[in-house]
Amino acid sequence: MTDIPPFETFYVEHRGVVLGVLRKRLGAGRAEDAFQETFLRALAAYGRLRDAENLRGWVLTIAERVAIDTHRRARPIDELSEVPHEDGRPAYEDLGELTDGLPPTERAAVVLRYGYDLTYDQIAAALGSNSTAARQATSSGVRRLRQKGQL
């Protein structure tokens, strides 16, 4: 178990790599705000850390989530309602009644995957999670629908 350094030391050691990652993901203009948000989130959670073994990975995970949130805010989910179905109806209408009984995250994941044919990375960005969580939510939703005999 490695001792956790003071936050100031942690900040000095990791600020360059975090800013570099955010500039690559968001561009110079949006990276500054995301950089500040990353370290504010890190500061809020810093006191709960138990081990300093992988602080770089920890702060880069926070930065990645901030970048995803920034992208999601820049491209609202409402844009998806513009995608028409083959018969002119919005694509999600096919799945509306079918998915009504699902928990909200699973419902959103199923509709985005099968109603809009989005990738798991795109679903993750829309839901503010990661692609693994998006895949799991979609899978759980489909499994529930099968258990209910709706598929």
C-alpha positions as CSV (number, residue, x, y, z in Angstrom):
1,M,0.0,0.0,0.0
2,T,1.5,3.3,-1.1
3,D,0.9,6.5,0.9
4,I,-1.2,9.2,-0.7
5,P,0.8,12.4,-1.3
6,P,-0.7,15.8,-0.5
7,F,-3.1,17.0,-3.2
8,E,-0.8,19.8,-4.3
9,T,2.0,17.2,-5.0
10,F,-0.5,15.0,-6.9
11,Y,-1.7,18.0,-8.9
12,V,1.8,19.1,-9.9
13,E,2.8,15.5,-11.0
14,H,-0.3,14.9,-13.1
15,R,-1.5,18.3,-14.5
16,G,0.6,18.0,-17.7
17,V,-0.6,14.6,-18.8
18,V,-4.2,15.4,-17.9
19,L,-4.2,18.6,-19.9
20,G,-2.5,16.8,-22.9
21,V,-5.2,14.1,-22.9
22,L,-8.0,16.6,-22.7
23,R,-6.6,18.7,-25.5
24,K,-6.4,15.7,-27.7
25,R,-10.0,14.7,-26.9
26,L,-11.6,18.1,-26.8
27,G,-9.4,20.6,-28.5
28,A,-7.6,23.5,-26.9
29,G,-10.7,25.6,-26.4
30,R,-12.8,23.2,-24.3
31,A,-9.8,21.5,-22.6
32,E,-9.2,24.3,-20.1
33,D,-12.7,24.0,-18.6
34,A,-12.5,20.2,-18.6
35,F,-9.1,20.4,-17.0
36,Q,-10.5,22.5,-14.1
37,E,-13.5,20.2,-13.7
38,T,-11.3,17.1,-13.7
39,F,-9.2,18.4,-10.8
40,L,-12.3,19.6,-8.9
41,R,-13.7,16.1,-9.1
42,A,-10.4,14.7,-8.1
43,L,-10.2,17.0,-5.1
44,A,-13.7,16.1,-4.0
45,A,-12.8,12.4,-4.0
46,Y,-9.2,12.6,-2.9
47,G,-9.9,12.2,0.8
48,R,-11.6,8.9,0.1
49,L,-8.6,7.3,-1.6
50,R,-7.0,4.5,0.3
51,D,-4.0,3.8,-1.9
52,A,-1.8,5.9,-4.2
53,E,-0.6,3.0,-6.3
54,N,-2.2,4.1,-9.6
55,L,-3.1,7.8,-9.2
56,R,-2.3,8.5,-12.8
57,G,-4.8,6.0,-14.0
58,W,-7.4,7.3,-11.5
59,V,-7.1,10.9,-12.6
60,L,-7.1,10.0,-16.3
61,T,-10.3,8.0,-15.8
62,I,-11.8,11.2,-14.3
63,A,-10.5,13.2,-17.2
64,E,-12.0,10.8,-19.7
65,R,-15.4,10.9,-18.0
66,V,-15.2,14.7,-18.0
67,A,-14.4,14.6,-21.8
68,I,-17.4,12.3,-22.4
69,D,-19.7,14.6,-20.4
70,T,-18.4,17.6,-22.4
71,H,-19.1,15.8,-25.7
72,R,-22.5,14.8,-24.5
73,R,-23.4,18.3,-23.5
74,A,-22.3,19.6,-26.9
75,R,-24.5,17.1,-28.7
76,P,-27.8,16.8,-27.0
77,I,-29.8,13.6,-27.1
78,D,-32.6,15.5,-28.8
79,E,-30.7,15.3,-32.1
80,L,-31.6,11.6,-32.2
81,S,-35.3,12.4,-32.5
82,E,-34.6,13.7,-36.0
83,V,-33.6,10.3,-37.3
84,P,-36.7,8.9,-39.3
85,H,-37.8,5.3,-39.6
86,E,-38.4,3.8,-43.0
87,D,-42.1,4.6,-42.9
88,G,-41.4,8.2,-41.8
89,R,-42.0,7.7,-38.0
90,P,-39.2,8.3,-35.5
91,A,-37.3,5.1,-35.1
92,Y,-37.9,4.8,-31.4
93,E,-41.7,4.5,-31.9
94,D,-41.3,0.8,-32.9
95,L,-39.8,0.1,-29.5
96,G,-41.9,2.5,-27.4
97,E,-44.6,0.2,-26.0
98,L,-42.2,-2.8,-26.0
99,T,-39.7,-1.1,-23.7
100,D,-42.1,0.7,-21.4
101,G,-41.6,-1.7,-18.5
102,L,-37.8,-1.5,-18.5
103,P,-35.7,0.6,-16.1
104,P,-34.8,3.9,-17.7
105,T,-31.2,3.2,-18.5
106,E,-32.0,-0.2,-20.0
107,R,-34.8,1.3,-22.0
108,A,-32.6,4.1,-23.3
109,A,-29.9,1.6,-24.2
110,V,-32.2,-0.8,-26.0
111,V,-33.9,2.1,-28.0
112,L,-30.6,3.7,-28.9
113,R,-29.1,0.4,-30.0
114,Y,-32.0,-1.1,-31.9
115,G,-34.1,2.0,-32.7
116,Y,-31.2,4.1,-33.9
117,D,-28.5,1.5,-34.6
118,L,-26.0,3.4,-32.5
119,T,-22.7,1.8,-31.4
120,Y,-22.0,1.1,-27.8
121,D,-19.6,4.0,-27.7
122,Q,-22.3,6.3,-28.9
123,I,-24.8,4.9,-26.4
124,A,-22.2,5.4,-23.6
125,A,-21.7,9.0,-24.6
126,A,-25.4,9.6,-24.6
127,L,-25.9,7.9,-21.2
128,G,-22.8,9.4,-19.6
129,S,-21.2,6.0,-19.0
130,N,-18.7,3.7,-20.8
131,S,-19.2,1.3,-23.6
132,T,-19.1,-1.7,-21.3
133,A,-21.9,-0.3,-19.2
134,A,-23.8,0.5,-22.4
135,R,-23.4,-3.0,-23.6
136,Q,-24.5,-4.4,-20.3
137,A,-27.6,-2.2,-20.1
138,T,-28.6,-3.2,-23.6
139,S,-28.1,-6.8,-22.8
140,S,-30.0,-6.6,-19.5
141,G,-32.9,-4.9,-21.3
142,V,-33.1,-7.5,-24.0
143,R,-32.9,-10.3,-21.4
144,R,-35.8,-8.8,-19.4
145,L,-37.9,-8.5,-22.6
146,R,-37.2,-12.1,-23.4
147,Q,-38.1,-13.2,-19.9
148,K,-41.4,-11.4,-20.2
149,G,-42.0,-13.1,-23.6
150,Q,-42.0,-9.8,-25.5
151,L,-39.2,-10.9,-27.8
